Amino acid sequence: MISIFFKKHWVICKISCLCGLMLLFMLNNISIQSADKKSLFKNKCCSCHKNGGEAMAISPSINAIKQWKRFFKKNKHKRKYKDISAIVSKEESDEILSYLILHAADSKKPQAFGLR
């Protein structure tokens, strides 16, 4: 009986399976991108921003979204602290900013560094 159903509705079953696979791929890709941003933040920022490092330890949730955007837009790191352009490229800076926004204090998923 099931095989008769599949024979009659083969195209619909194929499309449903393909849509399901595409959805799984997209969800997996989103989580990989998020993990990449987190590791970029850890590797680039936390090399200095750690306990006992050159700079005070930071986490994404120490600032609100608006504060992170303003900090990066006005290039306050260079103005207040030191120029990091030799360490962090513009593309990496954009990725780090998107990670910080995603986990800022007023985001849907605030995250203190080191908790997960």
N, CA, C and O atoms as a MOPAC input file, in Angstrom:
PM7 MOZYME 1SCF
protein

 N      0.81600 1    -1.18300 1     0.00000 1
 C      0.00000 1     0.00000 1     0.00000 1
 C      0.87600 1     1.27100 1     0.00000 1
 O      0.58800 1     2.23900 1    -0.70400 1
 N      1.93400 1     1.24100 1     0.79400 1
 C      2.82400 1     2.40300 1     0.83300 1
 C      3.51600 1     2.58000 1    -0.51200 1
 O      3.67000 1     3.70300 1    -0.99200 1
 N      3.93300 1     1.47100 1    -1.12200 1
 C      4.62200 1     1.58100 1    -2.40300 1
 C      3.69900 1     2.14100 1    -3.48800 1
 O      4.17300 1     2.83500 1    -4.38800 1
 N      2.41800 1     1.86300 1    -3.42700 1
 C      1.45900 1     2.43100 1    -4.38700 1
 C      1.38000 1     3.94000 1    -4.19400 1
 O      1.33000 1     4.69600 1    -5.16500 1
 N      1.37000 1     4.37600 1    -2.93600 1
 C      1.34500 1     5.81000 1    -2.64000 1
 C      2.57600 1     6.49300 1    -3.23700 1
 O      2.46000 1     7.54400 1    -3.86700 1
 N      3.76300 1     5.89000 1    -3.03900 1
 C      4.99900 1     6.49000 1    -3.55500 1
 C      5.02300 1     6.51000 1    -5.07700 1
 O      5.51800 1     7.46600 1    -5.67400 1
 N      4.50200 1     5.48000 1    -5.70400 1
 C      4.46100 1     5.45100 1    -7.16400 1
 C      3.56800 1     6.55900 1    -7.70700 1
 O      3.90700 1     7.20500 1    -8.69800 1
 N      2.42200 1     6.77800 1    -7.05600 1
 C      1.49000 1     7.80000 1    -7.52000 1
 C      2.00600 1     9.20800 1    -7.23400 1
 O      1.75800 1    10.13100 1    -8.01000 1
 N      2.71600 1     9.37300 1    -6.13300 1
 C      3.14600 1    10.70100 1    -5.70600 1
 C      4.66800 1    10.82800 1    -5.68700 1
 O      5.22000 1    11.51700 1    -4.82900 1
 N      5.34000 1    10.17800 1    -6.61500 1
 C      6.80200 1    10.15400 1    -6.65800 1
 C      7.40600 1    11.55800 1    -6.74800 1
 O      8.36900 1    11.84900 1    -6.03800 1
 N      6.88700 1    12.40100 1    -7.57000 1
 C      7.43400 1    13.74700 1    -7.74900 1
 C      7.30100 1    14.56000 1    -6.46400 1
 O      8.23500 1    15.25500 1    -6.06600 1
 N      6.15400 1    14.47200 1    -5.82600 1
 C      5.94000 1    15.20600 1    -4.57100 1
 C      6.89500 1    14.70100 1    -3.49200 1
 O      7.45000 1    15.50200 1    -2.74000 1
 N      7.09300 1    13.39300 1    -3.40500 1
 C      8.01200 1    12.82900 1    -2.41100 1
 C      9.44200 1    13.29400 1    -2.67500 1
 O     10.16800 1    13.63000 1    -1.73900 1
 N      9.84800 1    13.31500 1    -3.93800 1
 C     11.19500 1    13.74900 1    -4.30100 1
 C     11.41600 1    15.21200 1    -3.91100 1
 O     12.43600 1    15.56600 1    -3.32000 1
 N     10.45500 1    16.03700 1    -4.24900 1
 C     10.56400 1    17.47000 1    -3.93800 1
 C     10.59900 1    17.68100 1    -2.42700 1
 O     11.37600 1    18.49900 1    -1.93500 1
 N      9.77100 1    16.95300 1    -1.69200 1
 C      9.75800 1    17.07300 1    -0.22400 1
 C     11.10300 1    16.67700 1     0.36700 1
 O     11.61500 1    17.35400 1     1.25800 1
 N     11.67100 1    15.59300 1    -0.11900 1
 C     12.98300 1    15.14400 1     0.37900 1
 C     14.06200 1    16.17000 1     0.05700 1
 O     14.89500 1    16.47600 1     0.91100 1
 N     14.06100 1    16.69600 1    -1.14000 1
 C     15.05400 1    17.70300 1    -1.52300 1
 C     14.91700 1    18.96700 1    -0.68900 1
 O     15.91600 1    19.54500 1    -0.26200 1
 N     13.68200 1    19.39500 1    -0.45600 1
 C     13.45900 1    20.58200 1     0.38100 1
 C     13.96700 1    20.34000 1     1.80400 1
 O     14.58900 1    21.21800 1     2.40200 1
 N     13.70400 1    19.15800 1     2.33900 1
 C     14.18300 1    18.82000 1     3.67800 1
 C     15.70600 1    18.82500 1     3.75300 1
 O     16.28600 1    19.33700 1     4.71100 1
 N     16.34900 1    18.25100 1     2.73800 1
 C     17.81400 1    18.24000 1     2.70900 1
 C     18.38300 1    19.64800 1     2.59300 1
 O     19.37600 1    19.97500 1     3.24300 1
 N     17.75800 1    20.47600 1     1.77100 1
 C     18.21800 1    21.86100 1     1.63300 1
 C     18.08100 1    22.61600 1     2.94900 1
 O     18.96900 1    23.38000 1     3.32600 1
 N     16.97700 1    22.40400 1     3.64300 1
 C     16.76200 1    23.05900 1     4.93000 1
 C     17.81600 1    22.62600 1     5.94600 1
 O     18.36200 1    23.46100 1     6.66800 1
 N     18.10300 1    21.32900 1     6.00600 1
 C     19.13800 1    20.83700 1     6.91600 1
 C     20.49800 1    21.44400 1     6.57600 1
 O     21.24100 1    21.83600 1     7.47500 1
 N     20.82500 1    21.52300 1     5.30200 1
 C     22.09700 1    22.10500 1     4.88100 1
 C     22.17600 1    23.56800 1     5.28800 1
 O     23.20100 1    24.01900 1     5.79800 1
 N     21.10100 1    24.30900 1     5.06500 1
 C     21.09500 1    25.72800 1     5.40700 1
 C     21.25300 1    25.93700 1     6.91400 1
 O     22.01900 1    26.80300 1     7.33600 1
 N     20.54700 1    25.16400 1     7.72100 1
 C     20.65200 1    25.28900 1     9.17500 1
 C     22.04600 1    24.91800 1     9.65200 1
 O     22.59300 1    25.56900 1    10.54200 1
 N     22.62200 1    23.87800 1     9.06600 1
 C     23.97600 1    23.46300 1     9.42900 1
 C     24.97900 1    24.54200 1     9.03400 1
 O     25.91000 1    24.82700 1     9.78700 1
 N     24.79700 1    25.13900 1     7.87200 1
 C     25.69600 1    26.18900 1     7.39200 1
 C     25.63200 1    27.41000 1     8.30400 1
 O     26.66400 1    28.02700 1     8.57100 1
 N     24.45300 1    27.77000 1     8.78500 1
 C     24.29800 1    28.91800 1     9.68100 1
 C     25.05900 1    28.66500 1    10.97600 1
 O     25.73900 1    29.56000 1    11.47800 1
 N     24.95400 1    27.45200 1    11.52400 1
 C     25.64800 1    27.17000 1    12.78200 1
 C     27.15500 1    27.12200 1    12.57000 1
 O     27.90500 1    27.49500 1    13.47200 1
 N     27.62500 1    26.67100 1    11.40000 1
 C     29.06100 1    26.67700 1    11.10000 1
 C     29.55600 1    28.10600 1    11.01000 1
 O     30.62000 1    28.42200 1    11.54200 1
 N     28.80100 1    28.98400 1    10.34300 1
 C     29.21000 1    30.37800 1    10.23000 1
 C     29.29300 1    31.02800 1    11.60700 1
 O     30.22800 1    31.78100 1    11.87900 1
 N     28.34000 1    30.74800 1    12.46300 1
 C     28.34800 1    31.30900 1    13.80900 1
 C     29.56100 1    30.81400 1    14.58600 1
 O     30.20100 1    31.58500 1    15.30100 1
 N     29.87700 1    29.53200 1    14.44600 1
 C     31.04400 1    28.97500 1    15.12800 1
 C     32.32500 1    29.60800 1    14.59900 1
 O     33.25600 1    29.85100 1    15.36600 1
 N     32.38400 1    29.88000 1    13.28600 1
 C     33.55700 1    30.52500 1    12.70300 1
 C     33.74200 1    31.92600 1    13.26300 1
 O     34.86700 1    32.33400 1    13.55100 1
 N     32.66000 1    32.65900 1    13.41800 1
 C     32.73300 1    34.01500 1    13.96500 1
 C     33.19900 1    33.98300 1    15.41000 1
 O     33.97400 1    34.83800 1    15.84000 1
 N     32.72800 1    33.00600 1    16.15200 1
 C     33.13100 1    32.88100 1    17.54700 1
 C     34.61800 1    32.56000 1    17.64100 1
 O     35.32900 1    33.14500 1    18.45800 1
 N     35.09100 1    31.63900 1    16.81300 1
 C     36.51200 1    31.28900 1    16.85300 1
 C     37.37000 1    32.45500 1    16.36500 1
 O     38.48300 1    32.64900 1    16.85100 1
 N     36.86300 1    33.22400 1    15.41500 1
 C     37.57900 1    34.41600 1    14.95700 1
 C     37.69300 1    35.42400 1    16.10300 1
 O     38.75500 1    36.00600 1    16.32100 1
 N     36.60500 1    35.62400 1    16.82500 1
 C     36.61200 1    36.50900 1    17.98400 1
 C     37.61300 1    36.01700 1    19.01800 1
 O     38.40400 1    36.80200 1    19.54100 1
 N     37.58400 1    34.72900 1    19.31400 1
 C     38.50500 1    34.16900 1    20.30400 1
 C     39.96100 1    34.34000 1    19.86200 1
 O     40.81200 1    34.76600 1    20.64300 1
 N     40.22900 1    34.00300 1    18.60200 1
 C     41.61600 1    34.03300 1    18.11900 1
 C     42.15800 1    35.44500 1    17.95400 1
 O     43.29700 1    35.71800 1    18.33200 1
 N     41.36600 1    36.33400 1    17.39900 1
 C     41.85100 1    37.68300 1    17.10700 1
 C     41.73400 1    38.62700 1    18.29000 1
 O     42.67600 1    39.36100 1    18.58800 1
 N     40.60900 1    38.62100 1    18.96000 1
 C     40.36400 1    39.60000 1    20.03300 1
 C     40.90000 1    39.12500 1    21.37500 1
 O     41.51900 1    39.88600 1    22.11900 1
 N     40.65600 1    37.86800 1    21.66800 1
 C     40.99800 1    37.37400 1    23.00100 1
 C     42.48300 1    37.05300 1    23.15300 1
 O     42.92400 1    36.65200 1    24.23000 1
 N     43.25200 1    37.22500 1    22.08500 1
 C     44.69300 1    37.07000 1    22.25600 1
 C     45.22900 1    38.19300 1    23.14200 1
 O     46.20100 1    37.99500 1    23.87100 1
 N     44.60300 1    39.36700 1    23.08600 1
 C     44.96000 1    40.49100 1    23.96800 1
 C     43.94300 1    40.66900 1    25.09300 1
 O     44.30500 1    40.94600 1    26.23700 1
 N     42.66700 1    40.50500 1    24.74800 1
 C     41.57800 1    40.74400 1    25.71300 1
 C     41.31000 1    39.49200 1    26.54500 1
 O     40.30100 1    38.81300 1    26.35700 1
 N     42.20400 1    39.20500 1    27.44500 1
 C     42.03900 1    38.06400 1    28.34700 1
 C     42.62800 1    38.44200 1    29.69400 1
 O     43.38500 1    39.40500 1    29.81000 1
 N     42.27500 1    37.68300 1    30.68900 1
 C     42.83400 1    37.94000 1    32.02100 1
 C     44.35500 1    37.80000 1    31.95600 1
 O     44.88200 1    36.76700 1    31.54200 1
 N     45.02800 1    38.83100 1    32.36300 1
 C     46.48800 1    38.82900 1    32.31700 1
 C     47.05500 1    39.22300 1    30.97200 1
 O     48.27200 1    39.20100 1    30.79100 1
 N     46.19700 1    39.58800 1    30.01100 1
 C     46.65200 1    40.00400 1    28.69500 1
 C     46.93300 1    41.49500 1    28.65100 1
 O     46.85100 1    42.18600 1    29.66700 1
 N     47.26900 1    41.99000 1    27.45200 1
 C     47.54800 1    43.42400 1    27.27400 1
 C     46.34300 1    44.28700 1    27.60400 1
 O     46.48400 1    45.38300 1    28.14700 1
 N     45.15600 1    43.79000 1    27.27400 1
 C     43.92100 1    44.57100 1    27.43600 1
 C     42.96400 1    43.82800 1    28.36800 1
 O     43.10300 1    42.62900 1    28.60900 1
 N     41.98600 1    44.58300 1    28.88400 1
 C     41.02600 1    43.95100 1    29.80100 1
 C     40.21600 1    42.88100 1    29.07300 1
 O     39.96200 1    42.98000 1    27.87300 1
 N     39.82200 1    41.87000 1    29.82000 1
 C     39.01100 1    40.79300 1    29.25400 1
 C     37.65300 1    41.35500 1    28.83600 1
 O     37.06600 1    42.18000 1    29.53600 1
 N     37.16500 1    40.89700 1    27.68500 1
 C     35.86700 1    41.35900 1    27.18700 1
 C     34.99300 1    40.17100 1    26.83000 1
 O     35.46900 1    39.04900 1    26.66200 1
 N     33.70400 1    40.44700 1    26.71800 1
 C     32.74300 1    39.46600 1    26.22500 1
 C     31.74700 1    40.22100 1    25.35400 1
 O     31.61200 1    41.43700 1    25.49300 1
 N     31.05200 1    39.53300 1    24.46700 1
 C     30.07300 1    40.21000 1    23.61500 1
 C     29.01000 1    40.96600 1    24.40400 1
 O     28.49300 1    41.98100 1    23.93800 1
 N     28.68500 1    40.47900 1    25.58800 1
 C     27.56800 1    41.06500 1    26.34400 1
 C     27.96500 1    42.26300 1    27.20700 1
 O     27.14200 1    42.75200 1    27.98000 1
 N     29.19700 1    42.74500 1    27.09600 1
 C     29.54900 1    43.93400 1    27.88900 1
 C     28.97000 1    45.20800 1    27.28500 1
 O     28.89600 1    46.23700 1    27.95600 1
 N     28.56100 1    45.14200 1    26.02000 1
 C     27.96400 1    46.29800 1    25.34800 1
 C     26.64500 1    45.92700 1    24.69000 1
 O     26.37100 1    44.75800 1    24.42000 1
 N     25.83500 1    46.94600 1    24.44000 1
 C     24.60000 1    46.77400 1    23.67800 1
 C     24.93500 1    46.82600 1    22.18600 1
 O     26.03300 1    47.23100 1    21.80400 1
 N     24.00000 1    46.42300 1    21.36300 1
 C     24.20000 1    46.39500 1    19.91000 1
 C     24.64600 1    47.75900 1    19.39800 1
 O     25.61300 1    47.86100 1    18.64400 1
 N     23.94100 1    48.80000 1    19.80800 1
 C     24.24300 1    50.16400 1    19.35500 1
 C     25.67400 1    50.57000 1    19.73000 1
 O     26.36600 1    51.22600 1    18.95200 1
 N     26.10300 1    50.17300 1    20.92300 1
 C     27.45500 1    50.50600 1    21.37000 1
 C     28.51100 1    49.80500 1    20.52500 1
 O     29.51200 1    50.41900 1    20.15600 1
 N     28.30100 1    48.52300 1    20.21300 1
 C     29.25800 1    47.79800 1    19.37200 1
 C     29.33200 1    48.42600 1    17.98500 1
 O     30.41900 1    48.61100 1    17.43800 1
 N     28.17800 1    48.75100 1    17.42100 1
 C     28.16400 1    49.36800 1    16.08600 1
 C     28.92200 1    50.68800 1    16.08700 1
 O     29.71800 1    50.95100 1    15.18600 1
 N     28.67700 1    51.51500 1    17.09200 1
 C     29.34900 1    52.80800 1    17.18700 1
 C     30.86100 1    52.62300 1    17.37100 1
 O     31.65200 1    53.34100 1    16.75800 1
 N     31.25600 1    51.67500 1    18.20200 1
 C     32.66700 1    51.41300 1    18.46000 1
 C     33.39700 1    51.07300 1    17.16100 1
 O     34.48200 1    51.59100 1    16.89800 1
 N     32.79200 1    50.19800 1    16.34900 1
 C     33.42500 1    49.78400 1    15.10200 1
 C     33.32200 1    50.86900 1    14.03100 1
 O     34.27100 1    51.08000 1    13.27600 1
 N     32.17800 1    51.56300 1    13.95600 1
 C     31.99000 1    52.60100 1    12.94700 1
 C     32.99200 1    53.73800 1    13.12900 1
 O     33.55300 1    54.24200 1    12.15600 1
 N     33.21200 1    54.13800 1    14.38100 1
 C     34.12700 1    55.24900 1    14.66800 1
 C     35.56900 1    54.77600 1    14.84400 1
 O     36.45200 1    55.57200 1    15.16300 1
 N     35.80300 1    53.49500 1    14.63900 1
 C     37.14100 1    52.90700 1    14.76000 1
 C     37.78100 1    53.30400 1    16.09400 1
 O     38.93500 1    53.73000 1    16.14900 1
 N     37.01100 1    53.15300 1    17.14400 1
 C     37.47100 1    53.57400 1    18.47100 1
 C     38.64200 1    52.74400 1    18.97800 1
 O     39.42400 1    53.21900 1    19.80200 1
 N     38.77100 1    51.52600 1    18.50300 1
 C     39.90700 1    50.71500 1    18.94200 1
 C     41.20600 1    51.42000 1    18.57300 1
 O     42.12700 1    51.52000 1    19.38400 1
 N     41.26400 1    51.90100 1    17.35200 1
 C     42.47000 1    52.60400 1    16.89200 1
 C     42.63300 1    53.93500 1    17.62100 1
 O     43.74200 1    54.29300 1    18.02000 1
 N     41.54900 1    54.66100 1    17.79500 1
 C     41.62900 1    55.98700 1    18.41100 1
 C     41.93400 1    55.91500 1    19.89900 1
 O     42.70600 1    56.72700 1    20.40900 1
 N     41.34600 1    54.96200 1    20.60100 1
 C     41.50800 1    54.90400 1    22.05800 1
 C     42.66900 1    54.01500 1    22.50400 1
 O     43.33900 1    54.30700 1    23.49500 1
 N     42.89800 1    52.94700 1    21.77700 1
 C     43.84000 1    51.94200 1    22.25800 1
 C     45.04000 1    51.81300 1    21.31800 1
 O     46.05100 1    52.49000 1    21.50000 1
 N     44.92600 1    50.95000 1    20.32300 1
 C     46.01200 1    50.79500 1    19.35700 1
 C     45.44300 1    50.34000 1    18.01900 1
 O     44.34600 1    49.78700 1    17.94300 1
 N     46.20900 1    50.58500 1    16.98000 1
 C     45.80500 1    50.18400 1    15.63000 1
 C     45.97300 1    48.67300 1    15.49800 1
 O     47.06600 1    48.14500 1    15.70000 1
 N     44.90200 1    47.98800 1    15.16200 1
 C     44.94800 1    46.53400 1    15.03000 1
 C     44.79200 1    46.09400 1    13.57300 1
 O     44.58600 1    44.91200 1    13.29900 1
 N     44.89100 1    47.04400 1    12.64000 1
 C     44.66400 1    46.72500 1    11.22700 1
 C     45.67600 1    45.71600 1    10.68800 1
 O     45.39300 1    45.03600 1     9.70200 1
 N     46.84200 1    45.60500 1    11.31000 1
 C     47.82400 1    44.60900 1    10.87000 1
 C     47.43700 1    43.20700 1    11.35600 1
 O     47.89800 1    42.20800 1    10.80500 1
 N     46.59900 1    43.14100 1    12.37500 1
 C     46.19300 1    41.85800 1    12.95600 1
 C     44.82900 1    41.42200 1    12.44000 1
 O     44.60600 1    40.24000 1    12.18000 1
 N     43.91300 1    42.38600 1    12.29300 1
 C     42.52800 1    42.10000 1    11.91300 1
 C     42.20100 1    42.82100 1    10.60600 1
 O     42.27700 1    44.04800 1    10.53200 1
 N     41.83700 1    42.05200 1     9.57500 1
 C     41.46100 1    42.65300 1     8.29200 1
 C     40.06900 1    43.27900 1     8.38700 1
 O     39.35200 1    43.06000 1     9.36300 1
 N     39.69900 1    44.04200 1     7.39500 1
 C     38.37000 1    44.67400 1     7.35300 1
 C     37.27500 1    43.60500 1     7.34200 1
 O     36.26500 1    43.74200 1     8.03200 1
 N     37.47500 1    42.54600 1     6.56500 1
 C     36.48600 1    41.46900 1     6.49200 1
 C     36.35200 1    40.76200 1     7.83700 1
 O     35.24400 1    40.45000 1     8.27300 1
 N     37.49200 1    40.51000 1     8.49400 1
 C     37.44700 1    39.87600 1     9.81000 1
 C     36.76900 1    40.78700 1    10.82600 1
 O     36.01200 1    40.32200 1    11.67800 1
 N     37.03900 1    42.06500 1    10.73300 1
 C     36.41700 1    43.03800 1    11.62800 1
 C     34.89900 1    43.01900 1    11.46500 1
 O     34.16600 1    43.08000 1    12.45300 1
 N     34.43000 1    42.93400 1    10.22800 1
 C     32.98500 1    42.85600 1     9.96300 1
 C     32.38300 1    41.58400 1    10.56000 1
 O     31.28800 1    41.61700 1    11.12200 1
 N     33.09800 1    40.46300 1    10.43700 1
 C     32.62400 1    39.19200 1    10.99100 1
 C     32.58100 1    39.25400 1    12.52500 1
 O     31.63200 1    38.78300 1    13.15200 1
 N     33.61500 1    39.83700 1    13.10300 1
 C     33.65700 1    39.96900 1    14.56600 1
 C     32.51500 1    40.85800 1    15.04400 1
 O     31.85400 1    40.54600 1    16.03400 1
 N     32.28500 1    41.96000 1    14.34700 1
 C     31.18100 1    42.84800 1    14.71200 1
 C     29.84900 1    42.10800 1    14.64400 1
 O     29.01800 1    42.25400 1    15.54100 1
 N     29.63400 1    41.32700 1    13.60800 1
 C     28.35500 1    40.60300 1    13.50400 1
 C     28.21100 1    39.58900 1    14.64100 1
 O     27.10400 1    39.37400 1    15.13500 1
 N     29.30900 1    38.96800 1    15.06100 1
 C     29.26900 1    38.05300 1    16.21000 1
 C     28.92600 1    38.82200 1    17.48500 1
 O     28.09800 1    38.37500 1    18.28000 1
 N     29.55800 1    39.97200 1    17.67700 1
 C     29.31000 1    40.77600 1    18.87200 1
 C     27.86500 1    41.26500 1    18.91900 1
 O     27.24900 1    41.28200 1    19.98600 1
 N     27.32400 1    41.66200 1    17.77600 1
 C     25.92900 1    42.11100 1    17.70300 1
 C     24.98500 1    40.95800 1    18.02600 1
 O     23.99500 1    41.13100 1    18.73800 1
 N     25.30200 1    39.79100 1    17.49900 1
 C     24.45200 1    38.61400 1    17.72000 1
 C     24.36900 1    38.23900 1    19.20200 1
 O     23.36500 1    37.68700 1    19.65200 1
 N     25.43500 1    38.54400 1    19.96100 1
 C     25.48500 1    38.14800 1    21.36600 1
 C     25.64600 1    39.33500 1    22.31800 1
 O     26.11300 1    39.16600 1    23.44400 1
 N     25.26700 1    40.51700 1    21.87600 1
 C     25.36200 1    41.71900 1    22.70600 1
 C     24.37900 1    41.63600 1    23.87200 1
 O     23.50200 1    40.77200 1    23.90600 1
 N     24.54500 1    42.54400 1    24.81400 1
 C     23.72800 1    42.53700 1    26.03300 1
 C     22.23300 1    42.61200 1    25.74200 1
 O     21.43800 1    41.98200 1    26.44000 1
 N     21.84200 1    43.36900 1    24.72700 1
 C     20.41500 1    43.52100 1    24.41200 1
 C     19.96700 1    42.65200 1    23.23400 1
 O     18.90500 1    42.89200 1    22.66000 1
 N     20.76100 1    41.65600 1    22.87500 1
 C     20.39200 1    40.75400 1    21.78300 1
 C     19.48100 1    39.64500 1    22.30800 1
 O     19.21600 1    39.55900 1    23.50800 1
 N     19.01200 1    38.80700 1    21.40200 1
 C     18.16800 1    37.68200 1    21.80400 1
 C     18.98900 1    36.58700 1    22.47600 1
 O     18.45300 1    35.78100 1    23.23700 1
 N     20.29700 1    36.55900 1    22.19200 1
 C     21.18400 1    35.53300 1    22.76300 1
 C     22.42200 1    36.16700 1    23.37700 1
 O     23.52500 1    35.94300 1    22.87900 1
 N     22.27800 1    36.95700 1    24.44700 1
 C     23.46700 1    37.55700 1    25.05000 1
 C     24.40200 1    36.46300 1    25.55600 1
 O     23.96400 1    35.44800 1    26.09700 1
 N     25.68500 1    36.69000 1    25.36900 1
 C     26.63500 1    35.65900 1    25.74300 1
 C     27.86500 1    36.25900 1    26.39200 1
 O     28.56000 1    37.08400 1    25.80000 1
 N     28.11700 1    35.84000 1    27.59500 1
 C     29.35000 1    36.21500 1    28.26800 1
 C     30.42400 1    35.27600 1    27.76900 1
 O     30.19400 1    34.06900 1    27.69000 1
 N     31.57300 1    35.78700 1    27.43600 1
 C     32.64700 1    34.97000 1    26.89400 1
 C     33.04900 1    33.89000 1    27.89800 1
 O     33.16900 1    34.14900 1    29.09600 1
 N     33.24900 1    32.70300 1    27.39700 1
 C     33.69100 1    31.60300 1    28.25000 1
 C     32.57200 1    30.76400 1    28.81700 1
 O     32.82400 1    29.71300 1    29.40600 1
 N     31.32700 1    31.21300 1    28.65000 1
 C     30.22400 1    30.42900 1    29.20700 1
 C     29.75200 1    29.32400 1    28.28400 1
 O     29.12600 1    28.37200 1    28.74900 1
 N     30.03000 1    29.41800 1    26.99400 1
 C     29.66900 1    28.37500 1    26.03500 1
 C     30.37000 1    28.57500 1    24.74500 1
 O     30.18800 1    27.79000 1    23.81400 1

